[in-house]
Amino acid sequence: MPAVSIICIYLNAERFLAEALDSVLAQDRTDWELLLVDDGSTDGSAAIAAAYAAGDPRMRCLAHPGGGNRGMSAARNLGLAEASADWIAFIDADDRWHPHKLSAQLAIVGREPRIALLAGCVNYWASWQGGADMPTPTGHRHDVLIPPPDAALALYPLGPAGAPCPSDVLVRRATLHQLGNFENEFTNSFEDCAAFGKLFATQPVWFSSQVWLNYRIHPGSSVAGMIGGGQYPARRRFFLRWYLGWLRRNGVAEVARAVRRRLWLDRLRPATYRHTAPGRLAWRLRQGLRR
């Protein structure tokens, strides 16, 4: 039985996929399984994944029936349906883990069994193409257990603190499943906010001061595309309205009030990506790429 089930979803990611997979193979913990989920690629990504899986029995390739594209949430859920470990990790096809990522995270959850979700600081990685890296804390308090719903109120998009990147998260599989896994209507943005927001509102979580992830900064990322395409305000509003409904149905009144207030404030001051601290960071990084 593996200690961690790793889910890597990809869509036309042949440029970076091998580097992401190499960072999994470089882990100093080897008791993992890797589920490679093709979300409808038309480039050479599937061939790269198949070549890696053919050489390592810990890896398996998955795809939707008919090989279609169903979006990020559905792809992650396909991986979750095949996962066997108690803990789930994600690595996006353009990111890279530090070699001790899994061992350090498993040590923390081993010491504190109440943790449902764990994440660390993130290195926003621009040096891969000559830029300046930006190590950035995730969460509002570090190296302590945070009871619910504190994180939901403090983290983006309700609070000023940065939310975790999916590639940095370690999450308890049974808890994520109990809360409905990922929400399929979120196909290409805010899918992490929807899934992890449910945990932040109802479960104890932990934000570490350690750095385990290089989050690759490049114009083809989903965040860069959302910003550059002007889609951010509408997608943020869609998420907040969905989250409000979920919170009401599940009796999380304190966070529901905060969401209502955020929607009201956004009507007074239309939301832009630069409106929030994490958004300002992402915007600065995008401007750096343009230069």
C-alpha positions in Angstrom: 0.0 0.0 0.0 1.5 3.3 -1.0 1.8 6.1 1.6 0.7 8.8 -1.0 -1.3 8.7 -4.2 0.0 11.4 -6.5 -2.3 12.8 -9.2 -0.9 14.6 -12.2 -3.4 15.9 -14.7 -2.2 17.2 -18.0 -3.5 18.8 -21.2 -1.0 19.4 -24.0 1.9 19.6 -21.6 4.7 18.0 -23.5 7.0 21.0 -22.9 7.2 20.5 -19.2 5.7 17.1 -18.2 8.9 15.1 -18.1 10.5 17.6 -15.7 7.5 17.3 -13.4 7.7 13.5 -13.4 11.4 13.6 -12.9 10.8 15.6 -9.7 8.5 12.8 -8.5 11.1 10.2 -9.2 13.7 12.2 -7.3 11.7 12.1 -4.0 13.5 10.6 -1.1 10.3 8.8 -0.2 9.6 6.0 -2.7 6.4 4.5 -1.3 4.0 6.4 -3.6 1.8 5.7 -6.6 1.4 8.2 -9.5 -1.8 8.5 -11.5 -1.2 10.3 -14.8 -4.6 11.7 -16.1 -4.8 12.8 -19.7 -7.5 15.5 -20.0 -7.7 15.2 -23.8 -4.2 16.1 -25.0 -3.6 16.4 -28.7 0.2 16.8 -28.5 2.9 14.3 -27.4 2.0 14.4 -23.7 0.3 11.0 -23.6 3.3 9.4 -25.2 5.6 10.9 -22.6 3.3 9.7 -19.8 3.1 6.2 -21.3 6.9 6.0 -21.6 7.4 6.8 -17.9 4.6 4.4 -16.8 6.1 1.6 -18.9 9.3 1.9 -16.9 7.8 2.1 -13.4 5.0 -0.1 -11.9 4.1 2.7 -9.5 2.7 4.8 -12.4 -0.6 4.3 -14.2 -2.1 6.2 -17.1 -5.7 7.2 -17.1 -8.0 9.1 -19.5 -11.7 9.9 -19.9 -13.9 7.6 -22.0 -13.3 8.6 -25.6 -10.2 10.6 -24.7 -12.2 13.8 -24.2 -11.4 17.0 -22.4 -13.6 17.4 -19.3 -11.7 20.0 -17.3 -9.4 20.2 -14.3 -11.9 19.1 -11.7 -13.2 16.1 -13.6 -9.6 15.0 -14.4 -8.6 15.3 -10.7 -11.7 13.3 -9.7 -10.8 10.6 -12.2 -7.4 10.2 -10.4 -9.1 10.3 -7.0 -11.4 7.4 -8.1 -8.3 5.2 -8.7 -6.2 6.4 -5.7 -5.5 3.8 -3.0 -3.4 5.7 -0.4 -4.7 7.5 2.7 -3.0 10.7 1.5 -3.3 12.5 -1.8 -0.8 14.9 -3.4 -1.1 16.7 -6.7 1.5 17.9 -9.1 0.6 20.0 -12.1 2.5 19.2 -15.3 4.4 22.4 -15.4 5.6 22.5 -11.7 8.5 20.8 -10.0 8.8 19.4 -6.4 11.8 19.7 -4.1 13.2 16.2 -3.4 12.1 16.1 0.2 8.5 17.3 -0.4 6.7 14.0 0.4 9.0 12.9 3.3 8.7 16.3 5.1 4.9 16.5 4.7 4.4 12.9 5.8 6.5 13.6 8.9 4.3 16.6 9.8 1.0 14.7 9.5 2.6 11.8 11.4 3.2 14.1 14.3 -0.2 15.8 14.1 -2.9 13.3 13.1 -5.7 15.9 13.2 -4.5 17.6 10.0 -6.8 17.3 7.0 -4.8 19.5 4.6 -1.2 20.5 4.6 0.7 23.1 2.5 3.9 25.0 2.6 5.4 28.2 1.3 5.7 28.4 -2.5 8.6 29.4 -4.7 7.1 31.3 -7.6 9.7 30.1 -10.0 10.8 32.5 -12.7 14.5 31.7 -12.6 14.0 28.7 -14.9 14.0 31.3 -17.7 16.2 34.0 -16.2 13.8 35.8 -14.0 13.8 36.4 -10.2 12.2 33.8 -8.0 9.6 34.9 -5.3 9.3 32.6 -2.3 5.9 33.4 -0.9 4.2 32.2 2.3 0.9 30.4 2.1 -1.7 30.9 4.9 -1.9 33.3 7.7 -0.3 31.3 10.6 2.5 28.8 10.2 3.6 25.6 11.9 0.5 25.3 14.1 -2.8 23.5 13.7 -5.5 25.9 12.5 -9.0 25.1 13.5 -12.0 25.6 11.2 -13.1 28.0 9.8 -10.2 30.3 10.5 -8.3 29.5 7.2 -11.5 30.0 5.1 -11.8 33.6 6.5 -8.1 34.5 6.3 -7.1 33.1 2.9 -7.8 34.3 -0.6 -10.4 35.2 -1.8 -12.0 36.2 1.5 -8.9 37.3 3.3 -5.4 38.8 2.4 -3.4 35.6 2.9 -2.3 33.5 0.0 -4.1 30.2 -0.7 -2.1 27.0 -1.5 -1.2 25.9 -5.0 -2.6 22.4 -5.7 0.9 21.1 -6.5 1.9 21.9 -2.9 -1.0 20.3 -1.0 -1.1 17.0 0.9 -4.7 16.2 1.7 -6.4 13.3 3.5 -8.3 11.2 0.9 -11.2 10.2 3.1 -11.9 13.8 4.2 -11.8 15.1 0.6 -14.1 12.3 -0.5 -16.5 13.0 2.3 -16.8 16.6 1.2 -17.5 15.7 -2.5 -13.9 15.8 -4.0 -13.6 18.4 -6.7 -16.6 20.2 -8.2 -16.9 19.3 -11.9 -18.5 22.7 -12.9 -15.1 24.3 -12.2 -13.3 23.3 -15.4 -10.3 25.5 -15.7 -10.1 28.0 -12.8 -11.0 28.2 -9.1 -11.3 24.4 -9.0 -8.8 24.4 -6.2 -10.6 27.2 -4.3 -13.9 25.2 -4.5 -12.3 21.9 -3.3 -10.0 23.3 -0.6 -12.4 26.0 0.5 -14.7 23.2 1.7 -11.9 21.8 3.8 -10.8 25.3 5.2 -14.4 25.9 6.4 -14.8 22.6 8.1 -11.5 20.9 8.9 -8.2 21.6 10.8 -5.4 22.5 8.5 -1.6 23.3 8.7 0.5 25.8 6.8 4.2 25.1 7.0 7.1 27.6 6.8 9.0 25.2 4.6 9.3 25.5 0.8 8.6 22.3 -1.2 7.3 23.5 -4.6 8.7 25.4 -7.6 5.5 26.9 -9.2 6.6 27.6 -12.8 5.8 31.1 -14.0 5.0 31.2 -17.7 2.4 32.8 -20.0 0.7 29.5 -20.8 -0.3 28.7 -17.3 -4.1 28.7 -16.4 -3.7 31.7 -14.0 -1.8 33.8 -16.6 -4.5 32.9 -19.2 -7.3 33.9 -16.9 -5.6 37.2 -16.1 -4.6 38.1 -19.6 -8.0 37.1 -21.0 -9.9 39.4 -18.7 -11.9 36.5 -17.3 -10.9 36.9 -13.6 -13.8 39.0 -12.3 -16.6 36.8 -13.8 -14.9 33.6 -12.6 -14.3 34.9 -9.2 -18.0 36.0 -8.9 -19.1 32.5 -10.1 -17.0 30.9 -7.4 -18.1 33.1 -4.6 -21.8 32.5 -5.5 -21.2 28.8 -5.6 -19.3 28.9 -2.3 -22.1 30.8 -0.6 -24.6 28.2 -1.6 -22.4 25.4 -0.4 -21.8 27.1 3.0 -25.5 27.7 3.5 -26.3 24.1 2.8 -23.7 22.9 5.2 -24.4 25.4 8.0 -21.1 27.3 8.0 -22.8 30.6 8.8 -19.7 32.6 9.8 -18.0 32.0 6.4 -21.2 32.5 4.5 -21.5 36.0 6.1 -18.0 36.8 4.9 -18.8 35.7 1.4 -21.9 37.8 1.3 -19.8 40.8 2.4 -17.1 40.1 -0.2 -19.8 39.9 -3.0 -21.2 43.2 -1.7 -17.8 44.9 -1.7 -17.0 43.6 -5.2 -20.2 45.3 -6.4 -19.0 48.6 -4.9 -15.5 48.1 -6.3 -15.4 45.7 -9.2 -12.8 43.0 -8.6 -9.6 43.0 -10.5 -6.8 40.6 -10.0 -4.6 43.4 -8.6 -7.3 44.0 -6.0 -6.0 41.2 -3.7 -2.5 40.5 -2.2 -2.2 37.1 -4.1 -3.5 38.8 -7.2 -1.0 41.6 -7.0 1.8 39.0 -6.7 0.5 37.1 -9.8 0.1 40.3 -11.7 3.7 41.4 -11.0 4.9 38.0 -12.1 3.0 38.3 -15.3 4.3 41.8 -16.0 7.8 40.4 -15.4 7.2 37.7 -18.1 6.1 40.4 -20.6 9.4 42.2 -20.1 
